[in-house]
Amino acid sequence: MPKRKVALKRQTPSNPDKWASAVAEAKAKFKVYPSAYANAYAAKRYKAMGGGWRGPNNRVKSNG
């Protein structure tokens, strides 16, 4: 039986223009993009601009 490829659903920005602006700021600020620091900076700037995310909830569920 052949193995199936499972498509992982990811969250996507609800406002792509604001996300592009935040990524441009991160690229200007950091020498290396993509990096963990640059992506975190871009996400924080995007949220500060009023952006949001669409897609599945990827939070860790507690066992309690």
Sequence and secondary structure as in RCSB ss.txt:
>XXXX:A:sequence
MPKRKVALKRQTPSNPDKWASAVAEAKAKFKVYPSAYANAYAAKRYKAMGGGWRGPNNRVKSNG
>XXXX:A:secstr
           EES HHHHHHHHHHHHHH SSSS HHHHHHHHHHHHHTT  EES         
